[in-house]
Amino acid sequence: LRFAAGQRPRTVEDVMRSVLESSTRIVKDPAPAVALKAIDAAAIEVELQFRVASLAMGISARNEIIDLIHDQCGARGLSLAMPA
């Protein structure tokens, strides 16, 4: 994921952690993780790392995570960055 660089990286990390904690379709052990990958003048790049109970849950979990990201970004005022 890429977020607009004008936002504080810690805030982006906290919001993404909240997304992972809110998910009902990913496993919580091992714990999911938020990795800040890079920052430049345009974007903060973030990777969400999580597991699902079965391969069949993969698409459903990813769809849920994307929906949660959309909701949390709107609620917390985070803006996605343009593609690289």
C-alpha positions, 0 to 999 in steps of 0.5 A: 500500500502507498499512502501520501507522504504528508502523513506521519508514518507512525499514524499510518502504522497505527491505522493499519494495525487497527485494520488488522486487529479488526479483521475477522477473517485472518488468524491472530496467532502468529500475530499479523504485522505492519511493515513500513517499507519505504518513504519518499517525497510522494509516498509512505509504502506499507506492507500488511503481513497476515495469515489465513486459516486456509487457502480458501479464505485468502480472497475473502480475507483480502477483500475484507482487509481492503474494505477495512482499509477504505473505512479506516482511511476515511475515518482517520483522514489518511490519503492513499498515494498515486501509484508509483 
